[in-house]
Amino acid sequence: MSRENLVFQEIEEFSKNLFPGERITLHRPVFGGNEKNYLAECIDSNFVSSVGARVTEFEKGIAAYCGAKFAIATVNGTAALHIAMVMAGVSRGDEVITQALTFIATCNAISYIDAEAVFVDVDRETLGMSPDALRAFLVENAELKDGRAYNRKTGKKFAACVPMHTFGHPCRIDEIADVCVEFGIPLVEDSAESLGSYYKGKHTGTFGLLGAFSFNGNKIITTGGGGMIITDDPEIAARAKHITTTAKIPHPYEFVHDQVGYNYRLPNLNAALGCAQLEQLAGFVEVKRELAEKYGRFFDEKAISFVREPAGATSNYWLNAIILESREERDAFLKYSNDRGVMTRPIWRMMTELEMFKHCQHDGLENSLWLEDRVVNIPSSVPMSEIGA
Ligand SMILES: Cc1ncc(COP(=O)(O)O)c(C=O)c1O
């Protein structure tokens, strides 16, 4: 057996031991609390759709957890991102600065507005947008008019900057926020993956004008499908609620809508699940941090680079990740582990390699390319054995 295969086998065995008796997925949900009770209450009360007490309760719960003033629940994280960008003022023909190493939803949301993505590089340590790359890109490409930044090459407005906290690890978001202020660019955080993650003691998603979360089935807590916008701005919060609920003017029986709105409100059924999940979030974060600790010690012994929370961050360790030596080693490991029932996945294909975003302006993306070749996600669920199941 080659040295490579020997190490792969040890990783396989280690992962299997972390999840005794389980099918080893990348991230499956845990329903260990009041989920069934709260769902039954919804069904018994007939409030299963977008009106219901659980939606408001879930919004208040997320806002309180994150230390945000307002939260607006949506049908999924992509919808939350879409509306967050609209609220930040992004409109047709604008440009939005983001990272190329992200999940497709970040860029899809930009495209729904008929805006154009522009990509800057990430940091190797955080896997998220690099404030240094952002600043360098803007110094070279931005021209300021009336306090707003425009792209010198295209003449278009940089209408928002959307960094993403990759796998739950906070990027250097305070420095990114400073660059955004300097260049007059609204900051919207794609914090879909980082509920439970803090940077310098402040929850991710609260550093800019708006943040967006996802409660998809693979996230740290799930509502089946769902999302949330957070903001401290009361006027933005009111507009976001209005536009996500078909822009209907409140009236006891008349249907009057004052703009084209979206049917984006999270149903009560999903919110009920969310309320039950939120009660368990602190415990999930604790167990996931312990899991990461075990992985970290193991990979240190094997001299394999394990992605740890960046300096200043307290991460939810949503998805654990390792950095292998090369694309070849990455591919060999993916094949080896998936063939043996240990689910592993490569980091996303870069947006600039996808047909829809190939033409988009970028800064060379040196670190993104390097990471794309090497990063693999490894099994990261809360082990059932840890919750007494
Ligand atoms: C980085 C990122 N952005 C946005 C989303 C979109 O969330 P959703 O799947 O709930 O639409 C996700 C997750 O799926 C994500 O990982």
The ligand as a Gaussian input file, in Angstrom:
#p B3LYP/6-31G(d) Opt

LIG

0 1
 C      -22.430000      30.676000       0.950000
 C      -23.882000      30.411000       0.736000
 N      -24.646000      31.403000       0.283000
 C      -25.949000      31.232000       0.092000
 C      -26.560000      30.016000       0.333000
 C      -27.986000      29.879000      -0.032000
 O      -28.811000      29.349000       0.898000
 P      -30.075000      28.471000       0.468000
 O      -29.592000      27.135000       0.026000
 O      -30.858000      28.416000       1.736000
 O      -30.794000      29.198000      -0.604000
 C      -25.783000      28.946000       0.841000
 C      -26.315000      27.635000       1.205000
 O      -26.964000      26.890000       0.635000
 C      -24.407000      29.144000       1.024000
 O      -23.619000      28.158000       1.458000

